[in-house]
Amino acid sequence: MYEYKGNVYKVVDGDTVYILADLGFGTYRKIKIRIKGIDTAEIYSPSCEAELQHGREAKQFVKDEINNKNITFISYKDKTGKYGRYLGDISYIKNGESFLLTEELLKRGFQKKEIY
């Protein structure tokens, strides 16, 4: 497991973001992250309008919580998966309190529904 400080600069959807990770010694790297433990509804190839709407709501939630904010990325693998993403979770501070993005998405019901 590895931890990196970074800043979220793009939210793709509810479970994929881009960060600018601080690798130390003044070195930064753009990293695409797949949020571990959650699969949010699709917004790019949805099966129906309900799925699209649920996916948009998940993306907006993620934007509101972490876009353009400093975060800690906790990676669980040292290489990328099928779509060039690192698997991990994001920890962030809001109102002086620490949160894990996966837990917040699950609490709010953004887990992909089986049937729309």
KACOR-V328270 format. One record per residue. N is the residue number from 0. RES is the residue in three letters. NEAR is the number of other C-alpha atoms within 12 Angstrom. Layout:
N|RES|NEAR ; N|RES|NEAR
//
This chain:
0|MET|14 ; 1|TYR|19 ; 2|GLU|22 ; 3|TYR|31 ; 4|LYS|27 ; 5|GLY|33 ; 6|ASN|29 ; 7|VAL|35 ; 8|TYR|25 ; 9|LYS|26 ; 10|VAL|30 ; 11|VAL|29 ; 12|ASP|35 ; 13|GLY|46 ; 14|ASP|43 ; 15|THR|41 ; 16|VAL|38 ; 17|TYR|35 ; 18|ILE|35 ; 19|LEU|28 ; 20|ALA|32 ; 21|ASP|22 ; 22|LEU|19 ; 23|GLY|13 ; 24|PHE|7 ; 25|GLY|8 ; 26|THR|13 ; 27|TYR|16 ; 28|ARG|19 ; 29|LYS|23 ; 30|ILE|32 ; 31|LYS|34 ; 32|ILE|41 ; 33|ARG|37 ; 34|ILE|36 ; 35|LYS|31 ; 36|GLY|24 ; 37|ILE|29 ; 38|ASP|26 ; 39|THR|38 ; 40|ALA|34 ; 41|GLU|31 ; 42|ILE|27 ; 43|TYR|18 ; 44|SER|13 ; 45|PRO|20 ; 46|SER|19 ; 47|CYS|17 ; 48|GLU|16 ; 49|ALA|19 ; 50|GLU|25 ; 51|LEU|24 ; 52|GLN|25 ; 53|HIS|30 ; 54|GLY|35 ; 55|ARG|27 ; 56|GLU|27 ; 57|ALA|37 ; 58|LYS|33 ; 59|GLN|24 ; 60|PHE|28 ; 61|VAL|38 ; 62|LYS|26 ; 63|ASP|18 ; 64|GLU|29 ; 65|ILE|34 ; 66|ASN|29 ; 67|ASN|20 ; 68|LYS|26 ; 69|ASN|23 ; 70|ILE|32 ; 71|THR|30 ; 72|PHE|40 ; 73|ILE|28 ; 74|SER|27 ; 75|TYR|23 ; 76|LYS|19 ; 77|ASP|17 ; 78|LYS|19 ; 79|THR|17 ; 80|GLY|16 ; 81|LYS|11 ; 82|TYR|12 ; 83|GLY|17 ; 84|ARG|26 ; 85|TYR|31 ; 86|LEU|33 ; 87|GLY|34 ; 88|ASP|35 ; 89|ILE|45 ; 90|SER|31 ; 91|TYR|31 ; 92|ILE|17 ; 93|LYS|17 ; 94|ASN|8 ; 95|GLY|7 ; 96|GLU|9 ; 97|SER|16 ; 98|PHE|22 ; 99|LEU|28 ; 100|LEU|40 ; 101|THR|34 ; 102|GLU|22 ; 103|GLU|28 ; 104|LEU|35 ; 105|LEU|24 ; 106|LYS|15 ; 107|ARG|19 ; 108|GLY|21 ; 109|PHE|33 ; 110|GLN|29 ; 111|LYS|30 ; 112|LYS|21 ; 113|GLU|13 ; 114|ILE|11 ; 115|TYR|16
//
